[in-house]
Amino acid sequence: MKVLISFDHATLGYGRKVVLRDLSFEINEGDFLGLVGPNGSGKTTVLRALLGTHPPLSGTVVRAPGLRFGYVPQRDQVDYDYPLTAVDVVLMGRYDRIGLGRRPAPEDRARAMQALEQVGIPELAGQHLKNLSGGQRQRTLIARALVGEPNVLVLDEPTSGMDLVSTTQILGLIRDLHERSGLTVLMVSHALNEVANYVERIALVINEGFRIGPTAEIMTESVLSGIYGIPVEVDAFNGHRMVIARRQHRA
Amino acid sequence: MPAGSTVLDTILLFRDALYGALVIGVTCAVLGVYVVLRRIVFVGAALAQLSSAGIALSLFLGGYGLTASLGEYPTAVSLVVTLLGAVFFGLGGGRRLISSEASIGVTYAVAAAVGILLVAKASHGEVHDIFLQGNILGITRADTLLLLGVSVPVLLLHRVFYKEFLFVSFDRETARTLGYRVDLWNLVLYFSLGVVIASAMRFAGVLLVFNFLVLPAVTGLLLSRSMGGTIAWAVASAVLAVVIGFSLSVPFDLPSAPAMIAVSGAIAFSAWVVRRIRE
């Protein structure tokens, strides 16, 4: 399987502050990987190193030549007060292909419409961003990531702040995109229980530690208790895995 | 109130001032759309104040014979000071140490105070107050050409690289992942803002420049749901504010800049009413 991104003894951080040490792992073509950890654990730092927007302090992060990312930022990173429609936003995903100082051609608009169809909201193309629901905004941002014809779809907290229905729909959409076209997907999330039931591999970033492996291997009581530092229980309900912290008894 | 023909004669007498104000209004209105959308309204105010301090510095130094030649060109000194400020804010405004809001506040307050102190100690300081408050009616044909010389390239830059400025303003993180040099684009945006503010300050003053950077854009955003429409409405409202404000200031013997600002306010309020009715 072709290696798309390779971390080789990469130490990540800002200035003199080291966030994560000595990371070595690979992301292969067709991977469906969840990068999971609590807020402030260093997920975003890993993400930036992976995208190439923040170089490692030491070691290397190598991306396959010609690799294109389709990036879906956290929803609150985008300002919905801009007077833009859904299709305007989707078109931005092709701006680098269109070139400096050039305007989108009819073909770019057609591709933007196709991307909106892919995420199931073609009828909302002309809707102002402000009028879209949380789930519709997320679909718009996913369409923008897809319209650039990426090799890797990277989503930063795609279900953060969403209700149960929207969360299920968005995660289902991401899984469909992966299964239908074999698209490599990296999903960053703080919610292990949500991600674990969709992705094929999990990378856990907790307490300055990093552990990566197939979901079945990571989602065991011994591994999770070790990395979280507290006893946890992994239960299955209708085929869905769920991690629960064991109640601590008073000393 | 003078008769109609007298009013018209007076307006025609000051037609160069009207053209100059139109150039300032239109250019600031276009850039103001980014200023309002990026929520950097007070960066505009701080840059205007810095620009004014630059003029004061030039007068102060020129008055004491320290920079005789620069004293003749207060706009040049103002430009240098404003661009330094634009670079500072474009690179984050020292946000690693203090918040952006705090650095904007500090810049605004210090620049305002320094400007006043320098003018107070400049020779013929009271005469030079006009440079700080602006002198719309004093705009000559040559000044208008100078303003056009600055505004046309800036507007062309924003026309050609519209989608680049929009993208890095709307979602800098995603733009970065697509290979955009976000810091460089931000710097260019702030730089163009600094150039426009510095060239307009000497004629329009802090308050009018600040007005044109904010109110027309607010009007545009209230009336339109597209970027193109917002810019078009912003430009139209700036043109209206200049023409109406200028025309009213003559018969009623009012200062031109506050008259234009008052009209801008009335237009923005009308836009707000229209928006409320529409929704």
Contacts between the chains, C-beta under 8 A, distances in Angstrom:
chain1	res1	chain2	res2	distance
A	51	B	176	7.8
A	51	B	177	5.0
A	52	B	177	8.0
A	53	B	173	7.8
A	53	B	176	4.9
A	53	B	177	6.3
A	69	B	177	5.3
A	71	B	173	7.4
A	71	B	174	5.2
A	71	B	177	4.1
A	71	B	178	7.7
A	73	B	171	6.3
A	73	B	173	5.1
A	73	B	174	5.5
A	77	B	171	6.8
A	77	B	173	5.8
A	78	B	170	7.1
A	78	B	171	5.3
A	79	B	37	7.3
A	79	B	170	6.5
A	79	B	171	8.0
A	81	B	37	7.1
A	81	B	221	7.9
A	82	B	37	5.9
A	82	B	170	5.4
A	82	B	227	7.5
A	83	B	221	6.4
A	83	B	224	6.0
A	83	B	225	5.2
A	83	B	226	5.4
A	83	B	227	5.6
A	83	B	229	7.1
A	83	B	230	5.1
A	84	B	170	7.2
A	84	B	226	7.6
A	84	B	227	6.7
A	85	B	225	7.7
A	85	B	226	7.4
A	88	B	226	7.8
A	88	B	227	7.6
A	89	B	170	7.9
A	92	B	163	7.8
A	92	B	166	7.9
A	92	B	167	5.4
A	92	B	170	7.3
A	92	B	171	7.2
A	92	B	174	7.2
A	92	B	175	8.0
A	93	B	178	7.8
A	95	B	163	5.6
A	95	B	164	7.5
A	95	B	167	5.6
A	95	B	175	7.9
A	95	B	178	6.7
A	95	B	180	8.0
A	96	B	178	4.3
A	96	B	179	5.6
A	96	B	180	7.2
A	98	B	163	7.5
A	100	B	161	7.2
A	100	B	164	6.7
A	101	B	160	4.7
A	101	B	161	5.8
A	101	B	164	7.7
A	103	B	163	7.3
A	104	B	163	7.7
A	128	B	225	5.1
A	144	B	174	7.5
A	148	B	178	7.1
A	154	B	177	7.7
